[in-house]
């Protein structure tokens, strides 16, 4: 059976270990010798008082204060999906339609229609800000029907803007083609 190499190593080193303890005052004599050799004496750093308790209390208070501020500023807002299942489907329909129309517009973006598209995106941004205010109003009003209708109208306005932009882009493209055809004739 093989013997463990580590055990074998310790058996070989048996008796070679220094097991004696230094005499009393050894450290002081050692530092005196070092100080006599070295021009810069070794100075023992004074022991600092442990302020960990004070620091941990301060850190805990800071965390509690931060959580308090965060929770105070957080406002829960509702949207159409939070009112009913039907309105959730309505919101999903509108957001899907808006996303699809935006993708169509972005695919047709070029220098000729850049101004038209950027203007439409600014209008959509204003409508989005208005919608965010309507979400807060919805929560504060307790799901008032007038706010719900305003939110649906906001979605419809966005789709109308996007459809108008697509129509304008198509008209611009046809106008440009007809001008090119006149020039070639």
Secondary structure, DSSP 8 states (H G I E B T S, - for coil): ----HHHHHHHHTTT-S------TTHHHHHHHHHHHH-SS-----------HHHHHHHHHHHHHHHHHHHHHH------GGGT-HHHHHHHHHHHHHHHHHHHHHHHT--TTTHHHHHHHHHHHHHHHHHHHHHHHHHHHHTS-HHHHHHHHHHHHHHHHHHHHHHHHHHHHHHHHHHHHHHHH-
